[in-house]
Amino acid sequence: MRRNGDGIETLHGNLSMMADHVAEARLVPLSTVFDAFPRAVRDIARAQGKEVDLVIENADLGVDRSMLADVRDALVHLLRNGVDHGLETPDDRRMLGKPSAGRLRIRVRADGDMLSIEVDDDGRGMDPQKLREVAVRKGLLTESQAAALSEREAIELVFRAGFSTRQEITDISGRGVGMDVVKKKVESLGGSVGIVSRLGRGSAITLRLPQSLALMKVLLVRLGDDVYGMPAADVVAVMRVKPEDRMEVFGTLAVKHRGKPTALVGLGPLLGVNGGNRFDKPPAVVVRHGDDLAALVVDGFVDEREVAVKPCGGEFLKGAAFIAGTAALEDGRIAVLLHVPDIMTEVRRVARPVTQGQSAKRLRVLLVDDSPIARATESALVKALGHTVDEAQDGEEGYLKAQSQAYDLILSDVQMPRLDGFSLTRRLKSTAGLARVPVIILSSLASPEDRRRGAEAGADAYLVKGELGVESLAQTIDRLT
């Protein structure tokens, strides 16, 4: 019996080693497609009268050969967009104090079983307000819907089908093949697309893709009697949802995860299948897509393992929402592999805060803080209260945004370059049209002297970052608005 067991273990080890060799053999260096990019970018730039330096980092990393064509097509479109929409002409760049040659960069890095491919430029960046106006002009949104978008949501309008800021059709862009096609290509491969843009400073678009489609590490979970899999690369944590960690913020059910409120949703009801919250402390999987997190309640955890992924065959599952493929398990059962981007889109829809009268109205908030980590934390708190958030990296940028756009509330850090929080508050309170907008100072400075300086500057409230929580922030915002 023991000899049989040892033989089975040896067989499993050999099969695992063979699977690794097969997966490795399927990998092709990205340089096979990247090598053609410098000349192509030069040709596009020459046709537009622009100067461009293309920098490529880590092109020797491999990707599954079956994905090569899709990755190439997506990157070609991003490079065309970078030259056409992103980079300014040499004369314009010199007037802005930039080098006459624009910089386009492709950076590749391995992230576990995933590949991260970032395309960034140092060009003009995206103007959220202009994107809102284009969406209204093209009939994609009403004026009120566009006005309610946060800065990030406005930038993500570029992923909408039919969205283009081009008035005329050119050989470079405007042919109807847009960022929505890039997003669909990447998500069809089990990946995701993220975008960050700063007006006047440039844009960065990140493609996150599985390195191999043949084998994938997945977390297997149970809903009722069925087994479902999620790519391990999308899983941030597993947890038990304790009653004391649950909260309801303006009608949205959430749970504390690492100190931040995270949307809490039953995976079974979301998928329209059996399973749900049947326990006092139900198990949940915290997944990430881009910058968004969600805690998905399941009936149990099965295992984490490497599986061979098969695309959905036949008409039964082909094209079904939330499903990326299937995998055969050792006991003969079939695990359905879930598509996290689809799930997160649905989570955002069902977890939208429910307004409850005037006190729960959706506010447009400007958050000013020079720390990216602090901005992410504070922005998550404000969004958990159902409000939209625009961000600024220092007081000077915050003041310019407050002048050009209408906000219901401004949150500001104190210690920032160019213009600190106290000076920003004084400037806001002395500017016609902005003096009535409530200002809350969020600072790590907690002394009575600092609070006094905040009050003298005209701040309507002063909150200490170390003591900041959903309840305290909600009470302060309700009182001021």
N, C-alpha and C positions, 0 to 999 in steps of 0.2 A: 504493500500500500504506500509506504514511504517512498519506495523507488518510483512508483507511478507519479506521486506528487512532485518529486524532484524533476522527473522527466517533463511534466507539464510546465513547471517553472522555467526550465531550460528552454522549452519550446516558446513560451511567452517572451522570454528574453531575446531569443533569436528573431522572432517575428517583429518585436519592437525595434531591434537593430536594423532589420531589413526595411522596415517602414521608414526609419530615419534616413537610410541610404537612398530610398526611392524619392522621398521628399527633397533631399539635398540635390539629387540628380535633376529634379524638375526646375531648380533655381537657375536663373540666367542673370548675369550682371546687368544692372541698369545702364551701364555704359554703352551697351549695344544699341540703345535708342538715344542716349544722351549725346553721343558723339556727333550726331547730325544737328544738334540744337544751335551751337554757336554760329554756324554759317546761316542757318534759317533766321535767327534773330537779327544778324547783321543785315540780311536782305530786307527784312520787314522795316528795320530802323532806317535804312537808306531810302526806302520808298516814302517814308514819312519825314525825311529831313531831320532825323534825330540821331543822337550818338548814344550807344548802349554798350556797357561792359557786362558780359554774362559770366557769372561765377558759379561753378558747380562743385559741390562738396560731397565726398563719399559715394561716388558713382559706381564703386566696385561692389556695393551691397547687392544681393540677389533678390529676385522676385520670381514667383511661379510663372513659368513660360506661358501658360494659358492666359495670364493677366497682362502680358506685355503690351499687346495692341491697345487695350483699353487704357492702360496707364499712359502710353505714348499719346493717345488722342487727347486725354484730359490735360496733360502737361502742355501740349502744343497750343491748346486753346488758352490756357493760363498765360503762357508766354506772349501770345498774340495780344491778349487783353492788357498785359503789363506794358507792352510797348505802345499800344494804341491809346488806351484809356489812362494808364497810370503815369507814364513818364512825360515830362514836359519837353518842349523844344529847347535846344541849347541856349537861345537868347533868353527865354523865360527862366531857365534854371540859373543863369548868371545873374539876372535881376533879383532872384530870390536868395542869392548868396550860396547857391549849390554849385558843385562841379558841372561843367557843361555836358559831360557824359553821364547819363543815368546809370544806375546799378540795378541789374536783375540778378537774383541769386536763387539757385536750387540747392536746398540742403536736405540730405537724406540721413536718417539715423534709425537704428534698430531699437524697438521698444517692446521687449519680450518677444512674443510671436508676431508682433505687428511691425509694419514699416511706417515711419512718419516722413512724408515728403513735403517740404515747405517751399513755396515760391513767394519770394518777397521782393519789393522794389522800394526805392527811395523817392517816389514821385509825388503826385499831388494829393493822393489819398481820396477817400470817398466823402462826399458831403451828405450827411443824413437828411438834411432839409431838402436838398435837391432831389434825392431819391424818393422822398415822400411826395414831392410835387409831380415827379414822373409817374409814380404809381396812380395818383389821382387822375392825371391827364390821360393815361391809358385805360382808365376805367377799372383798374385792379382793386382800388380801395376808394371809399368815400373820404371826404375831407376830414370828418370826425374820426374815422378809423385810422387815417394816416397820422393825425395829430396825436392820437393815443399811443403810437408806437414809441418804444424806447429807442435810444441811439443804436443799440445793437440790433433790435428788430428791424429798424429802418435799413441798416446796412445789409441785413440778410434778405431784403427784398430782391437783391440781384439773383437769388436762386429761384425766383418765380418764373414760370414759363411765360415767354413773350415779353419779358422785361428787358429793356435796353435804353440807355440814356442817349443813344445815337439818334439824331434827327434824320441823317441820310445813310444810305447803304454804301459801304466801301468794300474794297477787296479784302480788307483786314478784318472788319467786324460788321455787325448789323445784318447778317444773313439769316437770322432766326435760330442759329445754333448758339445757345447761350450757356450761362452758368448752371441753368437747370439741367442741361444735358450732362455736364461734368458731375453734378451731384448725383444724378441717377446712375451714371456709370459706376461711380465709386461705391455707392450704397448697394448696388446690385452685386458687388464683389464682397459684401460684408464689411465695408468700411464706412468712414464718415468724413465730412468736410467741415472745416472751421475757418472763420475769416475774422481778421482784426484789421482795422484801418484807422489811421489818424490823419485828419485833414491837414494837408501841407507837408506831411512827413512820410506818407507811403502806406502800402497795404501788404499784408501777409496772409496767404491762403495755405492751409495745411490739409493735406490728404493723409488719412490714417487708414492703412490697408493691411489685411492679413498677408504675411510673407508667403504662405503656402495655402492653396485651396485643397490640396490632397488630404492633409492632416491638420486638425485644429484642436487646441485644448479647449474643452467646454466644461462648464459647471452644469451637472444634471440635477434637476429639481423635479419634485413630484406635485402634480395637481390631480387630486382624486387618485385613480389607479394608473394615470398616464404619466409618462416621463417626457420632460422637455429639456432642451439644452440651450445654454447661452454662451457665447464666446467668452472665454475666461478673460480676455483682454478688455472686455467691456464691464467686468465685474469689479467693483471697488471694495466691497466687503459683504459678509453675511452677518446677520444679527438676529436676535430675538427682540421683538417689539414689546417693551415693558409698558404697562399702563401709564406709569409716571412720565415716560418719555413722549407720550402722544400729546398733541395739541391741536386745537382748531383755530385757525387764523382767518377771520372773515369768511367762514363757510368752507375753507379748504382744510382737509385733514392732512396733518404733517407729523413727522417724528424727528426728534433731535438725533442728528448723526454728526459726531465730532463737533458738537456744540452749535451746529447750524440747523435750521429748520429745513427738512427735505420732504417733498411730496410723498405721501403714503397711499399706495393704490393696490387693491387686490388684483393679482395677475389673472386669476381665473375669470372673474367678471369682466375684466378688460378684454380678454380673448373670446369671451362668450362661451366658455366651457365650464365644466364642473370645477369645484375647488373654491376655497374662500377662507375667510377668517373663522376657524372653528376652535381656536385656542385662546387662552388668556394671554399667553405670550407667543404669538404666532411667529414662525420663522419668516425672514424677509431677505431679499437680495438687493443690495444697493448697486445700481448700475449707472454708468456715465455715458452720455453721448455729447461730445463737444464740451460745453461748459455746464450742461444741465445734469442734475442728479435726480434719481427717484428710488424710493424703497418699494420693491414689489413683493407683496405678501404671497407666500406659497404654502403648500401643505407639508413640505419636508424637503430635505436635501438627500440626494442619492450618492453622488461622488463627483470628483473632478477627474477627467481622463482625456486622453487624446483619441479622437475618433476620425474615421474616414468620412468626409462630408460628401453627400450625393445631392445633386440638384433635384428639385421636385419634378417627378415625371408624371405623365398623364394629366387629365383635366381636373382631377379631384383637388390636388394641392397647388397646381401650377397657377401662379399669379395671386394666390391667397394672401390676404393681408397678414403681416407679422411673421411670416414664415420664410426662412432663408434656405432651408434644405432639410435633409433627413440623415440619420446615421443608424446603422445596425449595432445593437448591443450584444454582449456575449450570450445572454439568455434567450436571444431570438427576437426580443421586442425591438420596435423601431422608435427611436427618439426623434421628435420633431425639433429642429433647430430654429430658434426664434431670431428675428431680425430686430435688433435693439433700436436702430434709428426709427423704424415704424412705430415701435412701442412707445418711444419717448415723444413722438409727435402726438400720439393719442393721449399720453399722460398729460401733456401740456394742455390739451383740449379739455379733458375731464376734470383737471385740477385747477382750472381757472377760478379765482376767488369769486364768491357770490356776493354781490353788493347787498348791504343791509341798510338802506336808507342813506340819509345825508352823511352820517358820521363814517360810513364805509365807502364813500365815493372814491373812485380811482384818481389819484393825484399824479401829476407829472413832477418828478423830483430831480434836482441837479445835485450830484454827489461830487465834491471836490476833495481829492486826496492824492498825494504824490506817490503813495505806496500801492503797487498793484495788488499785493496780498490783502491789505486793509480794504482797498476798493472792492475786491471780490467778496470779502466777508460782509461788509456793510451793504453792498448792493443786494446780496442774497437776503439779508434781513428785511430791507425795504420791499423787495419783490415778494417776500413771504406775506407781507401785509397787503398785497394786491395792487401795488403802485408801479408805475413805469419809471425807469431810471436812465438818465443821461449822465455821463461821467466826464470829468475834467482832471488833468494831471497836476495842475497847480492853480494858484489864485488868479493869475493873469488869464489863463485859458478859461477859467470859470467865469470871470467877469465878462469876457467877450461873449460867451455862450448866453449868459443871463441877459445881455443887451440884445442879442439877435433872436432869442426864442423866449416863449412865455413859460414860466414855471410856477407851480403852486407852493413850492417849498425848496429851500437850499440847505444842504448839509455840508459842512466844511471842516476839514482838519485845520490845525493851527500851524504846525511846523512844516512849511513848504517853501521851495525855491521861488524866486521872482517876486511873489506876493504872498505873504503869510495870511492865515485865517482871520486874525484880528484886523489887518489892513483891508482885506477883502470885504469883511463885514462893514467897516466904516465907509468904504467906497460904495457898496450896495445901498446902504441906508442914506447916503447923501445924493443918490442919483434919482432924478424924477422918473416915476414909473416902476422903480424897483424897491423903493423904500418900504412899501407895504408887504413885500414878499417875506414871509417868516424865514429866519435864519437860525439853524441849530448848529452849534459848534460841537464837533466830536473830537475829543482830544485825549491823549494819554497823560496830559498835564492835569493834575487833580488838586493842586493847592488852592487855598482861598484867594490868594493873590491872582492866580490865573483866571479863576472864575470872575473875580472883580474886573479884570481887564476885558474879559468877554462881554460882561454887562455894559461896561463903559463904551465898548465898540458898537454896541447896539444889538447884540445877539439876543434873540427871543428865548433861547434855552441853551444850556451847557450840559452835555452828557460826557461822562468819562468812559473811554473805550473799554477799559478793563471791567466795567460794570454793565456794559451794554447788553441788552437782551431784547427779545421780541416784545415782551410785555411793556418794558420801560419805554422803548421806542414808540410803540403803538399809542400808549397813553399820552406821550409828549406831542406826537403828531395830531392826535384827536383834539387835544387842548388848543393847539395853535391854529387848526384849520376848521 
